[in-house]
């Protein structure tokens, strides 16, 4: 009986930590780095250094986790009212434990980045600064919060590119990610109130489509390095992202929605990053790129399942 109670307690603590780290969101983080790296390799002559790339992914995951802990820590007073069941206001995780997790994630992310290269280390420090700026200073400032959060995710794309050798071809991926995540963050500011979304609900879709159109000159320039099969797989991924984002907006356009419905919309938009990332990755014609594309697309339904147990916004 004691063993069962101990197991139940351990399971509850694990559940609380996974809620704090917003497990479904973590699934969308590696793709930013891999998308940036894939486009950089496609546009350059350098081969993929999987050891460096895996360390950059781990560093970005650690910094992202740090930002999530800091976010809940700073929002503790607000969450006591709007989300009393979150791990910190419900006291399932103590403030001291959260502080320790924050410090460990920060140190781990910075040290891993330092082990890759000086450029990745400096980029990671910039990512930390952006995360802190969002959480501490800019989150409650409508455009400031949206822009800083978009830059956080965009910086992850750039870190992937930097680790493989910088190429300007990555800029459309960067622009699309920054503007899309910025728009989603802008809408997330109002997720705790009832509202009737107007035509602006399609802004995230416009961000994806315009960024992809901006990438067409790059795709034409490197067309000799992109096989027809890779291009078709990429196009299918992008169409999936466009349809997902567009349908999510259409489903709430000019309809009165409650806070929980708005949070579900935000979660759906965040999951749509997965096919967007997969579309860039699979442009690089290789077995590993196709494998990563498949994994990211499998993360999509997995994220829907996990969102039933862990909040994404």
N, C-alpha and C positions, 0 to 999 in steps of 0.2 A: 504493500500500500504506500509506504514511504517512497519507494522507487517510482511508482506511478505519479505521485504528487510532485516529485522532483523533476520528472520528465515533463509534466504539464507546465510547471513553472518555467523550465528552460524553453519550452516551445512558445510560451507567452512572451518571454523576453526576446526571443528571436523575431517573433511577429512584430513586436514594438520597434525593434531596430530596423526591420525591413520597411515598416511604415515611415519611420523617420527618414530613411534614405530614399523613399519613394521608388521602390524597386522597378515598377514599369518604366519610369523615366530613365533609369540607368541603362536600360536596353537601347535607348536611342543615342547614347553618348559615343560609343566606339565608332559608329558609322561616320561621324563628323571627321574624325582623324583619318579614317581609312579612305574617305572620299577625297580629302585633300591630298593624301599621299598618292592615290591612284592617278589622279589627274596630273600631279607633278611628275610621276614616272612616265606617264603617257607622253607628256610634252618634252621630257628630257631624255637623256641617254643612260641615266643611272638605273641599275637594277634594284629590285626591292630588297632592302635589308630588313628581314623579318624580326631580327633581334631588336634593332632600334625601334621599329614600328610598334612592336608589342609593348616595349617600355613606355613609349609615348602614350599609347592607349591607357596603360595603367596609371601613368602620371595624371592624365586628364580626368580619368575616372575618380582618382583620389581627390583632386581639386574640386570636381563637381560635387562629390559627397561632402566635402568640407563646406561648400556653399549651401547645400541643403540643410546641414545641421545649423549653420549660422543663421539661415533664414528663419527656421522655426524658433531658434533661441530669441532672436530679435522680435519676432511676432508673437511671443508667448502671451502677452497681455491681450492682444486682439483675438488670439485663438481660444483663450479662456471663454470668450463670449460666442464667437462664430463657430469654433471647432473644438469644443471641450474634450472630444474623444481622441484628439491627436496625442502622440506619446508624451510630450512634455507637459501640457496642461493637465492631462489625466494622471501624471506622475508615474506612469509606467516606466519612464526613463528619467532619472534624476538630472538636474541641471549640471551637477559635477561630472556625471558620466558623459553627458553631451559635450561638455567642455573638453574632456579628455579625448573623445572621438574627433572633435574638431581639430585639436592640436595634432593628433596622430595622422589624420588625413592630410593636413597641411604639410607636415614634415615629410611624410612618405612621398607625396606628390612632388615636392621640390627636390628631394634627394634623387628620386628616380629620374627626373628631368635632367638634373646635373650629370647623371651618369651617361646620358645620351650625347649631349654636345652643349657647348656654351650658348649657341643660338636657341636651342630648345629650352635651356634653363632660363634665359632672358624672356622668351615668349611665355613660359609658364609663370614667371613672376608677374608679367603683365596680365595674364589670365587671373591670377590671385587678386591683383589690384582691381580689376574689373568686377570680380565677384564681390569683393569687399565694398566697392563703391555702390554697387546695386543694393546690397543688403543693408548697408549702414546709412547711406546718404540719399540715394536716388530712387529707391523703390516707391516711395509715396509721391514722387514727382512724375506725372503721367508720361511725358515724353522721355524724361531722363531715365526712368526705370525701364521703359521699353527699349530704348537705344542701348543702354548698358547691358541688358540681358541678351539682346541680339548680338552684341559684340562679344559677349562671353562665348556663345556657341560658335560664332564666326572665328574666334581666336583658336578654337579647337581644330577647325578646318585648316587654318594657317599652320598650326603646329605640325599637323600631318604632312603638309607640303614642305615645311622647313626641314623636317627630319629626312626627307628624300632628296633634298636639293630644290631650292626655291624656283618656281616657274610662274610667270604672270598668268598663265592659262587657268590657274586656280581661282582667279578673281570672280568669275561668274558664280562659282559655287559659294564663295565667300559672301558675295552680295545677296544671293538668294537666301542663304541661311540667316544672315543678319536681319534682313528685312522681314522675312517670314516669322522668325522667332520674336522679333520686335513687335510685329502686329499681334501675334498670339498673346504676348505679354500685355500689350495694351488692352486687349479684350479681357484678359484675366483680372485686370484691376477692378472690374465691375462684377466679378463672379459671385459676390456675396449679396447681391440685390436682385429683385425682380426687374426685368427689362423686356423691351420689344426691339430686337435687332433690326436695323434698317439695311440699306444696300451696302453699307460699309462692312457688313459681315463677309463680303467677298474679297476684302483686301488681302487676306492670306493667299487666296488663289491667284490673285494678280501678281503677288510677289514671286511665286513659283514660276508662273508662265513667263513673266517679263525676264526673269533671270535666265530661264532656259533659252529664250529668244536671243538674249545677249551672248549666250554661249555659242550660237550658230557659227559666227566667224571662226572661233577657235576649233569647232568640230570640222569645219571645211578645211582649215589650214592643216589639221592633223589627220585628214581623212585617209591618207595612205597607211596610217598606223592603226586605224579602227576597222576591224573586219565587219562585213555585213551582219554576221551573227551577233557580234557584240553590240552593234548599233541597234538591232531589232530588240534585243533583250533590254537595252538601256531605254529605248523608246517605250516599251511595255511598262517598265518600272515608272517612268515619268508620267505616263497616262494614268497609271494606278494612283499615283500621288495626286495628280490634278483632279481626278474623279472623286477621290476620297475627301479632299479638302472642299471641293465644290459642293458635293452632296451634303456634307456636314453643315455648311453654311445655308444651303437651300432648306434643310430640314427645320431651321429655326427662323428663317427670314420672315419678318413681319408677324411673328407669333409671340405671344406673351409666354416667357419662360421663367422658371423658378431658378434659384441659385444652384440647386443640384443638377439641373439640366444644363446650365452654363458650364459647370465644372466638367460634365460629361463631354460637352463640345470641346473644351480646352484639351481634355485628355485625347479625344479623337484627333485633333489637330497635331498634337505632339507625336502621336503614333504615325501620322502621315510623313514624318521626317524619315521613317525607315525606307519606304520605296524611293523617296527622293535621293537618299544617300546611296541606295543600291544602284540607282540609275547611273550615277557618276562612277561608281566602283567598277561596274561590269564593262565600262568602255575600254578598260585595259584588258586586252585579250589574253587571259591566262586561266588555268584551272582554279587557282586560289581565288581569283576575282569572282568567278561564277559561284564557287562554294560560299564565299562571303555574302554574295547577293542572296543565295538561297537561305542562309542563316538569318539575315536581316528580314527577309520576307516572312520567315517562320516566326520571328520575334513579333510580327504584327498581330496575328491572332493570339499569341501568347500574352502580349500586352493587354489585349481586351479581356482575357481571362484573369490576369493578375489585377486588373483595375477593379474587379469586383471585391478584392480584399485590401488593396493598397491604393490610396489616392495618388493621382498624378499631378494635381495642381494644389 
